[in-house]
């Protein structure tokens, strides 16, 4: 419990001071944004009273789509312009008109919560971020600690949309046949984040070490040691793996994620020349970008939906491995298209596209099902 008797909120240190910087990525992504009935009424009233206006480019559209087949709880969907930008996005000043003129609380829930990705369980509220948001992605490149912090200033204790784990729900699985306890899972989550904290280490080494640790932990049985004590007794040494897996292995992980995307959202195949681009533009520069990639892996280990949707600790690590593979494949694609060596701008865009696939296109339950095959290894 927090100092005011509220449930505590936790985040990663490098996310703890997040705030929207009006990049407009979410406002121009072409997403259907549902509008709850109270919000729909308040926005409609504000428009009628002249306190709220559409963007200057929204001359041929209204503000809302109102039709019979709307998502549950939605009274409308925000309309978009021909270029797929929200009609309330001011492209010249790069800001949300609703947020600017009426404040954050006037926004639909989806807009208020993006890019937050949350898990709430008996321990508290755990807030990570979607790095499709350019601001969130840029935070991976800062010289910031990789650790879990309580009561982050950016995320006050309040209701967040996300995965809500009730007292009737089971804790994460250690293996398909054994549950973890709350303390044991908290120790494992903290251990995974701490492993990613060695930001000078090759990401492949971190993933290989997590594989070793997960396989060791999966052998635990109730007895002399608690699960959290077993986590604490993991070897301090990392698996010294300097070379990334063969590029075709990363492509296989990428294809697994794409296969979990619904058909109407599935991206087109685009693998021509990626192996050459990886060898020519990515591999020679990869070592200098260990830090932001390791922070990205930490964000995948923290506030993990896969922990609750999958079949064990190996499933969680497989998801982290897939995230690394996606960054590498997307980095090759960015470098191929730009015909230049990997730099911070190209890596940031690669991370954005990796999280777009993982968090916004692929179905999480389907990913967890596929990644759970790791439990058979």
KEKE-3310 file (N, C-alpha, C; in steps of 0.2 Angstrom, whole numbers, plus 5000, padded with zeros to 4 digits):
npx = (5004:5002:5009:4997:4988:4984:4983:4999:5009:5020:5034:5046:5062:5067:5056:5049:5047:5038:5030:5017:5023:5017:5020:5011:5010:5000:4989:4988:4988:4978:4969:4954:4945:4936:4923:4917:4900:4898:4909:4907:4895:4900:4909:4902:4893:4903:4907:4895:4894:4904:4916:4925:4933:4935:4950:4958:4959:4948:4936:4926:4921:4912:4913:4911:4909:4894:4886:4877:4885:4896:4910:4909:4902:4904:4899:4901:4913:4929:4930:4940:4951:4954:4968:4969:4971:4966:4951:4952:4965:4978:4987:4997:5001:5004:4997:4984:4968:4957:4963:4971:4962:4952:4957:4965:4956:4945:4947:4944:4944:4954:4963:4967:4975:4984:5002:5001:5004:4997:4997:4987:4988:4988:4999:5000:4999:5006:5015:5020:5026:5020:5031:5029:5025:5034:5040:5040:5049:5060:5065:5072:5084:5091:5102:5099:5093:5091:5079:5066:5054:5045:5030:5030:5033:5026:5015:5002:4993:4979:4964:4968:4967:4969:4977:4968:4970:4961:4957:4951:4958:4971:4988:5003:5010:5023:5028:5019:5012:5013:5009:5016:5019:5014:5025:5035:5034:5035:5049:5055:5051:5057:5071:5072:5072:5083:5093:5093:5098:5112:5118:5128:5130:5129:5113:5109:5116:5110:5097:5100:5105:5094:5086:5094:5092:5078:5076:5082:5075:5062:5064:5062:5055:5043:5049:5064:5068:5060:5051:5055:5067:5074:5075:5084:5095:5100:5114:5127:5134:5133:5128:5140:5137:5141:5138:5124:5110:5108:5102:5091:5084:5079:5070:5061:5055:5049:5040:5031:5025:5019:5010:5001:4993:4977:4969:4964:4972:4985:5002:5010:5020:5038:5052:5063:5080:5083:5092:5104:5105:5105:5118:5126:5123:5118:5124:5138:5136:5129:5134:5136:5124:5119:5114:5101:5093:5094:5087:5074:5072:5070:5059:5050:5051:5044:5029:5022:5010:5010:5015:5004:4995:5002:5011:5021:5037:5047:5039:5038:5051:5053:5044:5052:5063:5057:5054:5067:5071:5062:5066:5078:5075:5067:5076:5085:5076:5073:5086:5089:5080:5084:5097:5109:5120:5116:5109:5104:5092:5087:5086:5077:5066:5064:5062:5050:5042:5043:5036:5024:5019:5019:5011:5000:4995:4996:4987:4987:4984:4985:4999:5004:5000:5007:5020:5021:5024:5038:5038:5039:5052)
npy = (4994:5011:5027:5035:5026:5020:5008:5003:5009:5004:5006:5005:5013:5021:5024:5032:5046:5049:5058:5065:5071:5076:5069:5064:5052:5042:5048:5049:5036:5029:5022:5015:5024:5021:5030:5034:5034:5045:5054:5056:5064:5075:5080:5083:5092:5102:5106:5111:5122:5129:5128:5119:5114:5106:5100:5110:5104:5096:5097:5091:5081:5074:5074:5062:5044:5036:5021:5005:4994:4995:4995:4987:4997:5009:5024:5030:5032:5040:5051:5051:5060:5060:5057:5048:5054:5059:5068:5078:5081:5093:5096:5106:5112:5101:5094:5087:5093:5092:5088:5099:5110:5106:5098:5083:5074:5075:5067:5052:5036:5027:5036:5043:5033:5027:5028:5018:5002:4990:4980:4974:4967:4958:4963:4976:4990:4989:4997:4998:5004:5006:5006:5010:5023:5037:5045:5037:5027:5034:5036:5025:5027:5035:5039:5030:5021:5004:4997:4993:5004:5012:5021:5030:5047:5050:5041:5041:5034:5027:5022:5011:5006:4990:4974:4966:4957:4947:4942:4930:4925:4914:4914:4917:4904:4893:4881:4871:4863:4868:4881:4897:4906:4922:4930:4923:4925:4939:4940:4933:4942:4953:4948:4946:4959:4964:4956:4962:4974:4975:4984:4985:4973:4961:4959:4946:4938:4941:4936:4923:4920:4922:4911:4900:4903:4902:4888:4882:4887:4881:4868:4868:4863:4862:4863:4863:4876:4892:4898:4911:4911:4902:4909:4919:4912:4910:4908:4921:4924:4928:4920:4919:4925:4931:4933:4936:4926:4916:4925:4920:4913:4924:4929:4918:4919:4932:4929:4921:4930:4938:4929:4929:4940:4947:4943:4954:4964:4960:4963:4965:4953:4956:4953:4954:4955:4957:4949:4952:4966:4965:4959:4969:4982:4982:4972:4976:4988:4984:4982:4994:4998:4991:4996:5003:4993:4983:4989:4989:4976:4974:4981:4972:4961:4966:4970:4960:4953:4941:4933:4930:4925:4914:4898:4896:4900:4899:4902:4916:4920:4916:4925:4937:4934:4934:4947:4953:4948:4953:4967:4966:4961:4972:4982:4978:4980:4994:4999:4993:5000:5013:5012:5013:5013:5006:5017:5029:5034:5025:5014:5017:5019:5005:4999:5005:4999:4986:4985:4990:4979:4969:4974:4980:4975:4960:4947:4945:4934:4923:4924:4921:4908:4902:4905:4897:4884:4883:4878:4864:4861)
npz = (5000:4997:5003:5005:5008:4996:4982:4976:4963:4950:4940:4926:4929:4918:4912:4921:4921:4911:4899:4888:4872:4861:4848:4839:4834:4838:4835:4822:4817:4811:4819:4825:4837:4851:4859:4874:4881:4891:4888:4875:4875:4882:4874:4862:4868:4870:4858:4852:4860:4856:4862:4857:4843:4827:4818:4807:4794:4794:4785:4778:4785:4800:4818:4824:4822:4821:4823:4822:4825:4836:4847:4863:4876:4869:4863:4851:4838:4835:4822:4806:4796:4778:4777:4787:4799:4816:4818:4827:4828:4828:4815:4811:4823:4830:4840:4851:4850:4859:4871:4872:4873:4882:4892:4899:4905:4898:4887:4877:4884:4878:4872:4884:4890:4882:4879:4888:4896:4906:4920:4933:4949:4964:4970:4966:4954:4938:4927:4910:4894:4877:4864:4852:4852:4849:4859:4870:4864:4863:4875:4879:4875:4883:4896:4908:4923:4924:4932:4943:4950:4963:4964:4953:4946:4934:4933:4943:4956:4951:4942:4928:4912:4906:4909:4921:4936:4946:4963:4961:4950:4944:4949:4939:4929:4933:4927:4915:4923:4936:4947:4951:4966:4973:4978:4973:4959:4959:4962:4951:4941:4944:4944:4930:4925:4931:4925:4912:4915:4914:4904:4894:4889:4877:4869:4865:4874:4886:4883:4882:4894:4902:4897:4902:4916:4917:4913:4924:4935:4932:4936:4950:4965:4978:4994:5003:4999:4996:4981:4978:4985:4977:4965:4970:4971:4959:4947:4947:4935:4918:4903:4891:4877:4863:4849:4839:4836:4821:4806:4800:4810:4818:4808:4808:4821:4819:4809:4816:4825:4816:4810:4821:4819:4815:4799:4792:4796:4794:4790:4774:4765:4767:4764:4756:4753:4766:4774:4768:4771:4785:4787:4781:4785:4799:4808:4808:4816:4827:4841:4847:4850:4861:4874:4872:4867:4876:4887:4881:4881:4894:4896:4891:4899:4910:4918:4912:4901:4895:4905:4912:4903:4897:4898:4907:4914:4904:4893:4895:4893:4880:4873:4876:4869:4856:4855:4854:4842:4833:4833:4828:4815:4810:4811:4801:4790:4790:4788:4775:4768:4769:4765:4773:4786:4802:4814:4827:4824:4815:4822:4832:4825:4821:4833:4836:4826:4829:4841:4837:4830:4840:4851:4845:4834:4833:4841:4858:4866:4857:4853:4866:4866:4855:4859:4871:4867:4870:4882:4881:4878)
capx = (5000:5006:5009:4991:4983:4982:4987:5005:5011:5027:5036:5054:5065:5068:5049:5045:5045:5035:5024:5016:5027:5014:5022:5005:5010:4994:4983:4988:4989:4972:4965:4947:4946:4930:4921:4912:4894:4899:4914:4903:4890:4903:4913:4896:4891:4908:4907:4889:4895:4910:4922:4929:4932:4939:4956:4957:4958:4942:4931:4921:4919:4910:4917:4910:4905:4889:4883:4875:4890:4901:4913:4905:4903:4906:4893:4904:4921:4931:4931:4947:4952:4956:4974:4969:4972:4960:4949:4954:4973:4980:4994:5002:5004:5006:4994:4977:4964:4953:4968:4973:4957:4947:4961:4966:4950:4940:4948:4941:4949:4960:4968:4970:4979:4990:5004:5002:5002:4997:4995:4986:4987:4987:5004:4999:4998:5013:5014:5025:5024:5021:5037:5026:5025:5041:5042:5042:5055:5066:5067:5076:5091:5093:5107:5094:5094:5086:5076:5059:5053:5038:5027:5034:5029:5022:5009:4999:4988:4972:4962:4971:4965:4975:4976:4966:4970:4957:4958:4949:4962:4977:4995:5007:5013:5030:5027:5012:5009:5014:5009:5020:5016:5015:5031:5040:5033:5038:5056:5057:5050:5063:5077:5073:5073:5090:5097:5093:5101:5119:5116:5134:5130:5125:5106:5109:5119:5105:5092:5103:5105:5087:5084:5097:5089:5071:5076:5084:5069:5057:5066:5061:5049:5042:5053:5068:5068:5054:5052:5059:5074:5077:5077:5089:5101:5103:5121:5128:5137:5129:5130:5144:5135:5142:5135:5117:5108:5107:5096:5085:5080:5075:5064:5056:5051:5045:5034:5027:5021:5014:5004:4996:4989:4971:4970:4963:4977:4991:5006:5012:5027:5043:5058:5068:5086:5084:5098:5110:5105:5108:5125:5130:5122:5116:5129:5144:5135:5125:5137:5136:5117:5116:5110:5093:5090:5093:5081:5068:5070:5068:5051:5046:5051:5041:5022:5021:5003:5012:5016:4997:4992:5006:5011:5027:5043:5050:5035:5040:5058:5052:5042:5057:5067:5054:5055:5073:5071:5058:5070:5084:5072:5065:5082:5087:5072:5075:5093:5088:5076:5088:5103:5114:5122:5111:5110:5099:5085:5084:5085:5071:5060:5064:5059:5043:5038:5042:5031:5017:5017:5018:5006:4994:4992:4996:4983:4991:4982:4988:5006:5006:4999:5013:5026:5020:5028:5044:5038:5041:5059)
capy = (5000:5018:5031:5037:5020:5018:5003:5006:5009:5002:5007:5005:5019:5025:5026:5035:5053:5049:5063:5066:5076:5078:5067:5063:5045:5038:5052:5048:5029:5026:5017:5016:5025:5021:5036:5032:5039:5052:5058:5058:5069:5081:5083:5085:5099:5107:5108:5115:5128:5133:5127:5114:5114:5101:5103:5114:5100:5091:5101:5087:5076:5076:5073:5055:5039:5033:5016:5000:4989:4998:4991:4987:5003:5014:5027:5033:5032:5047:5051:5052:5063:5056:5055:5044:5057:5060:5075:5082:5082:5099:5094:5111:5113:5094:5092:5085:5099:5090:5088:5106:5115:5104:5094:5076:5071:5075:5062:5045:5032:5025:5042:5044:5028:5026:5022:5014:4995:4989:4974:4975:4961:4959:4967:4983:4992:4989:5001:4999:5008:5004:5010:5013:5030:5039:5048:5031:5024:5039:5035:5019:5029:5039:5036:5029:5015:4998:4994:4994:5009:5013:5028:5035:5053:5050:5037:5042:5029:5028:5017:5011:5001:4985:4967:4966:4950:4948:4937:4924:4922:4911:4918:4915:4897:4891:4876:4870:4859:4871:4888:4901:4911:4929:4932:4920:4928:4945:4939:4932:4948:4958:4945:4947:4966:4965:4954:4967:4980:4975:4987:4985:4966:4959:4957:4939:4935:4942:4931:4916:4919:4921:4904:4896:4904:4899:4881:4880:4888:4876:4862:4869:4859:4864:4859:4867:4883:4895:4900:4917:4910:4899:4914:4923:4908:4910:4910:4928:4924:4927:4916:4923:4924:4938:4933:4935:4920:4917:4930:4916:4912:4930:4929:4913:4923:4937:4926:4918:4936:4940:4924:4930:4946:4945:4944:4961:4969:4957:4967:4962:4951:4961:4951:4954:4958:4958:4946:4956:4972:4964:4958:4975:4988:4981:4968:4980:4993:4982:4982:5001:4999:4986:4999:5004:4986:4980:4992:4987:4969:4975:4983:4966:4957:4969:4971:4955:4950:4934:4929:4927:4921:4909:4892:4895:4905:4898:4906:4923:4921:4916:4932:4942:4932:4936:4955:4955:4946:4958:4973:4965:4961:4978:4986:4977:4983:5001:5000:4992:5005:5019:5011:5016:5009:5007:5023:5030:5036:5019:5009:5020:5017:4998:4997:5007:4995:4980:4986:4990:4972:4965:4977:4984:4971:4953:4945:4943:4927:4919:4925:4917:4901:4900:4905:4892:4878:4883:4874:4857:4861)
capz = (5000:4996:5009:5007:5008:4989:4979:4974:4956:4949:4933:4925:4930:4912:4910:4927:4920:4904:4897:4880:4869:4855:4842:4834:4831:4840:4832:4814:4815:4808:4823:4828:4844:4854:4863:4879:4881:4895:4884:4868:4877:4884:4868:4858:4871:4870:4851:4851:4863:4853:4866:4854:4836:4823:4815:4801:4788:4794:4783:4775:4790:4806:4823:4826:4818:4825:4819:4826:4827:4839:4853:4869:4880:4865:4860:4845:4836:4833:4814:4804:4789:4772:4778:4793:4806:4820:4816:4833:4829:4824:4812:4811:4830:4832:4847:4851:4851:4865:4876:4873:4875:4887:4897:4898:4908:4892:4882:4877:4888:4874:4872:4890:4893:4877:4877:4894:4895:4913:4924:4940:4952:4971:4972:4964:4947:4935:4921:4905:4889:4870:4861:4846:4854:4848:4865:4874:4861:4864:4882:4879:4872:4888:4901:4914:4926:4922:4938:4945:4955:4965:4964:4948:4945:4928:4934:4949:4958:4949:4937:4922:4907:4905:4912:4928:4938:4952:4968:4958:4945:4946:4947:4933:4929:4933:4921:4913:4929:4943:4948:4955:4971:4971:4980:4968:4953:4959:4962:4945:4937:4946:4942:4923:4924:4933:4920:4907:4918:4912:4897:4890:4887:4871:4870:4864:4880:4891:4882:4883:4901:4904:4895:4907:4922:4916:4913:4931:4939:4930:4940:4957:4968:4985:4999:5007:4997:4993:4974:4978:4987:4972:4961:4973:4971:4952:4946:4945:4929:4912:4897:4887:4870:4859:4842:4838:4832:4813:4805:4798:4816:4819:4803:4810:4826:4816:4806:4821:4827:4810:4810:4826:4817:4811:4792:4790:4799:4793:4785:4768:4766:4764:4767:4751:4754:4773:4777:4766:4775:4792:4787:4778:4789:4806:4811:4810:4821:4833:4847:4850:4852:4866:4879:4871:4865:4883:4890:4877:4883:4901:4896:4889:4905:4916:4917:4906:4900:4893:4911:4915:4897:4894:4901:4911:4914:4897:4888:4895:4890:4872:4871:4876:4863:4850:4854:4851:4835:4829:4833:4823:4808:4808:4810:4794:4785:4790:4785:4768:4764:4769:4762:4777:4792:4808:4818:4832:4821:4811:4827:4836:4821:4821:4839:4835:4822:4833:4846:4834:4829:4846:4855:4842:4828:4835:4847:4864:4868:4852:4854:4872:4864:4851:4863:4876:4864:4873:4888:4879:4877)
cpx = (5004:5005:5002:4985:4981:4986:4993:5006:5018:5028:5044:5056:5066:5061:5046:5043:5042:5030:5023:5020:5024:5017:5017:5005:5003:4988:4983:4989:4984:4968:4958:4947:4938:4929:4915:4906:4895:4904:4911:4899:4894:4907:4908:4894:4896:4908:4901:4890:4901:4916:4927:4928:4937:4945:4954:4956:4952:4936:4925:4919:4916:4915:4917:4907:4900:4885:4881:4880:4896:4904:4909:4907:4904:4899:4895:4911:4923:4932:4938:4946:4954:4963:4975:4971:4966:4958:4950:4962:4975:4987:4999:5005:5006:5003:4986:4973:4960:4958:4970:4968:4952:4951:4961:4960:4945:4941:4945:4947:4955:4965:4971:4976:4985:4996:5005:5000:5003:4995:4993:4984:4987:4993:5004:4998:5005:5012:5021:5022:5025:5026:5035:5026:5032:5044:5045:5048:5061:5069:5072:5083:5094:5098:5103:5095:5089:5084:5069:5058:5046:5036:5030:5030:5024:5015:5006:4994:4981:4970:4966:4968:4971:4972:4974:4966:4967:4960:4956:4953:4968:4983:4998:5009:5020:5031:5020:5008:5010:5013:5014:5016:5017:5022:5036:5040:5036:5046:5058:5056:5056:5070:5077:5075:5080:5095:5098:5097:5109:5119:5122:5134:5126:5118:5105:5111:5113:5099:5094:5103:5098:5084:5087:5093:5081:5071:5078:5078:5063:5058:5064:5054:5048:5046:5057:5068:5062:5056:5057:5066:5078:5079:5083:5096:5103:5110:5121:5130:5132:5132:5133:5142:5136:5139:5128:5115:5107:5101:5090:5081:5076:5069:5059:5051:5047:5039:5029:5022:5016:5008:4999:4992:4983:4972:4969:4968:4984:4996:5008:5019:5032:5050:5064:5074:5087:5091:5104:5111:5107:5115:5129:5129:5120:5121:5135:5143:5131:5128:5136:5128:5114:5112:5103:5090:5089:5088:5075:5067:5068:5060:5047:5046:5046:5033:5020:5014:5005:5013:5009:4994:4996:5006:5017:5032:5046:5046:5037:5046:5057:5049:5047:5062:5064:5054:5061:5074:5067:5062:5075:5081:5070:5070:5085:5083:5073:5081:5093:5085:5080:5095:5109:5115:5117:5113:5104:5092:5082:5082:5078:5065:5059:5060:5051:5039:5038:5037:5024:5015:5015:5012:5000:4991:4991:4991:4987:4990:4985:4996:5008:5005:5005:5019:5027:5023:5035:5044:5040:5048:5063)
cpy = (5006:5022:5034:5032:5018:5012:5006:5005:5008:5003:5005:5012:5024:5027:5031:5042:5054:5055:5064:5072:5078:5076:5066:5056:5041:5042:5051:5041:5025:5021:5020:5018:5026:5027:5033:5037:5045:5057:5060:5064:5075:5084:5086:5092:5104:5110:5112:5122:5132:5132:5122:5114:5108:5104:5106:5110:5096:5095:5097:5081:5078:5074:5065:5051:5036:5028:5010:4996:4992:4994:4992:4993:5009:5017:5030:5031:5038:5046:5053:5056:5058:5053:5050:5047:5059:5067:5080:5083:5088:5097:5099:5112:5106:5093:5090:5091:5098:5091:5096:5111:5113:5100:5087:5072:5071:5070:5056:5041:5029:5030:5043:5039:5026:5031:5017:5006:4992:4982:4976:4969:4963:4963:4975:4984:4993:4992:5001:5003:5005:5009:5012:5020:5032:5042:5042:5028:5028:5038:5029:5021:5034:5035:5035:5022:5010:4995:4996:4999:5010:5020:5032:5041:5053:5046:5037:5036:5031:5022:5017:5005:4996:4978:4967:4959:4951:4942:4930:4921:4919:4915:4915:4908:4897:4886:4875:4866:4862:4878:4891:4904:4918:4932:4929:4923:4935:4945:4937:4938:4952:4955:4946:4954:4967:4962:4958:4973:4980:4978:4987:4978:4965:4957:4949:4935:4936:4937:4924:4915:4918:4914:4899:4896:4901:4891:4878:4881:4883:4870:4862:4865:4862:4860:4864:4875:4885:4896:4906:4916:4906:4904:4918:4919:4907:4912:4918:4929:4924:4922:4920:4922:4930:4939:4932:4929:4921:4921:4926:4914:4918:4930:4924:4916:4928:4935:4923:4924:4938:4936:4925:4936:4944:4947:4951:4966:4966:4961:4962:4959:4956:4959:4951:4958:4959:4955:4949:4962:4971:4963:4964:4981:4987:4978:4972:4985:4991:4983:4989:5003:4994:4990:5000:4998:4983:4983:4990:4980:4969:4977:4977:4961:4960:4970:4966:4952:4942:4930:4926:4923:4915:4903:4891:4901:4905:4902:4913:4924:4921:4922:4937:4941:4935:4944:4957:4953:4951:4965:4972:4965:4968:4983:4985:4980:4991:5003:4999:4997:5012:5019:5014:5012:5011:5013:5024:5031:5029:5014:5011:5018:5009:4996:4999:5002:4988:4980:4987:4983:4968:4968:4979:4980:4963:4952:4942:4936:4922:4919:4920:4909:4898:4899:4899:4885:4878:4879:4866:4856:4858)
cpz = (5000:5003:5010:5007:5001:4987:4976:4966:4955:4941:4932:4926:4924:4909:4915:4926:4913:4904:4890:4878:4862:4849:4837:4832:4832:4836:4825:4812:4812:4812:4824:4835:4847:4859:4868:4879:4885:4891:4878:4870:4878:4878:4863:4861:4870:4862:4849:4854:4861:4856:4863:4847:4833:4820:4809:4794:4788:4792:4780:4779:4796:4811:4825:4821:4823:4821:4824:4829:4830:4845:4859:4873:4876:4862:4853:4844:4833:4825:4812:4797:4784:4773:4784:4799:4809:4818:4822:4833:4824:4821:4812:4818:4833:4839:4846:4854:4858:4871:4877:4876:4881:4893:4896:4900:4902:4887:4882:4881:4884:4874:4878:4892:4888:4879:4883:4893:4903:4915:4931:4943:4960:4974:4971:4956:4943:4928:4916:4899:4882:4867:4854:4846:4853:4854:4869:4871:4863:4871:4883:4878:4878:4893:4908:4917:4924:4929:4939:4951:4957:4965:4959:4947:4939:4929:4941:4950:4956:4944:4931:4918:4906:4908:4919:4931:4945:4957:4965:4953:4948:4945:4941:4934:4929:4927:4920:4919:4936:4943:4952:4961:4970:4973:4975:4961:4953:4959:4955:4940:4938:4944:4934:4921:4926:4928:4914:4909:4916:4904:4892:4887:4881:4872:4870:4870:4885:4890:4883:4890:4904:4903:4900:4914:4922:4917:4920:4935:4938:4934:4947:4959:4975:4989:5003:5005:4994:4985:4974:4980:4981:4966:4963:4972:4964:4951:4944:4938:4923:4907:4892:4880:4866:4853:4843:4835:4825:4811:4803:4804:4818:4815:4805:4816:4824:4813:4811:4824:4822:4809:4815:4825:4813:4804:4789:4792:4797:4788:4779:4769:4763:4767:4762:4753:4762:4776:4774:4770:4782:4792:4785:4783:4796:4810:4813:4815:4827:4840:4851:4852:4857:4871:4878:4870:4872:4887:4887:4880:4890:4901:4894:4895:4911:4914:4911:4906:4899:4900:4914:4909:4895:4899:4906:4910:4907:4892:4889:4892:4882:4870:4871:4870:4856:4849:4852:4844:4830:4828:4828:4816:4806:4807:4803:4789:4785:4787:4777:4765:4764:4766:4766:4783:4798:4812:4823:4829:4818:4817:4831:4831:4821:4827:4839:4831:4825:4838:4843:4832:4835:4850:4852:4836:4830:4841:4852:4866:4863:4852:4860:4870:4860:4855:4869:4873:4867:4879:4887:4878:4883)
residu = (UNK:UNK:UNK:UNK:UNK:UNK:UNK:UNK:UNK:UNK:UNK:UNK:UNK:UNK:UNK:UNK:UNK:UNK:UNK:UNK:UNK:UNK:UNK:UNK:UNK:UNK:UNK:UNK:UNK:UNK:UNK:UNK:UNK:UNK:UNK:UNK:UNK:UNK:UNK:UNK:UNK:UNK:UNK:UNK:UNK:UNK:UNK:UNK:UNK:UNK:UNK:UNK:UNK:UNK:UNK:UNK:UNK:UNK:UNK:UNK:UNK:UNK:UNK:UNK:UNK:UNK:UNK:UNK:UNK:UNK:UNK:UNK:UNK:UNK:UNK:UNK:UNK:UNK:UNK:UNK:UNK:UNK:UNK:UNK:UNK:UNK:UNK:UNK:UNK:UNK:UNK:UNK:UNK:UNK:UNK:UNK:UNK:UNK:UNK:UNK:UNK:UNK:UNK:UNK:UNK:UNK:UNK:UNK:UNK:UNK:UNK:UNK:UNK:UNK:UNK:UNK:UNK:UNK:UNK:UNK:UNK:UNK:UNK:UNK:UNK:UNK:UNK:UNK:UNK:UNK:UNK:UNK:UNK:UNK:UNK:UNK:UNK:UNK:UNK:UNK:UNK:UNK:UNK:UNK:UNK:UNK:UNK:UNK:UNK:UNK:UNK:UNK:UNK:UNK:UNK:UNK:UNK:UNK:UNK:UNK:UNK:UNK:UNK:UNK:UNK:UNK:UNK:UNK:UNK:UNK:UNK:UNK:UNK:UNK:UNK:UNK:UNK:UNK:UNK:UNK:UNK:UNK:UNK:UNK:UNK:UNK:UNK:UNK:UNK:UNK:UNK:UNK:UNK:UNK:UNK:UNK:UNK:UNK:UNK:UNK:UNK:UNK:UNK:UNK:UNK:UNK:UNK:UNK:UNK:UNK:UNK:UNK:UNK:UNK:UNK:UNK:UNK:UNK:UNK:UNK:UNK:UNK:UNK:UNK:UNK:UNK:UNK:UNK:UNK:UNK:UNK:UNK:UNK:UNK:UNK:UNK:UNK:UNK:UNK:UNK:UNK:UNK:UNK:UNK:UNK:UNK:UNK:UNK:UNK:UNK:UNK:UNK:UNK:UNK:UNK:UNK:UNK:UNK:UNK:UNK:UNK:UNK:UNK:UNK:UNK:UNK:UNK:UNK:UNK:UNK:UNK:UNK:UNK:UNK:UNK:UNK:UNK:UNK:UNK:UNK:UNK:UNK:UNK:UNK:UNK:UNK:UNK:UNK:UNK:UNK:UNK:UNK:UNK:UNK:UNK:UNK:UNK:UNK:UNK:UNK:UNK:UNK:UNK:UNK:UNK:UNK:UNK:UNK:UNK:UNK:UNK:UNK:UNK:UNK:UNK:UNK:UNK:UNK:UNK:UNK:UNK:UNK:UNK:UNK:UNK:UNK:UNK:UNK:UNK:UNK:UNK:UNK:UNK:UNK:UNK:UNK:UNK:UNK:UNK:UNK:UNK:UNK:UNK:UNK:UNK:UNK:UNK:UNK:UNK:UNK:UNK:UNK:UNK:UNK:UNK:UNK:UNK:UNK:UNK:UNK:UNK:UNK:UNK:UNK:UNK:UNK:UNK:UNK:UNK:UNK:UNK:UNK:UNK:UNK:UNK:UNK:UNK)
# end
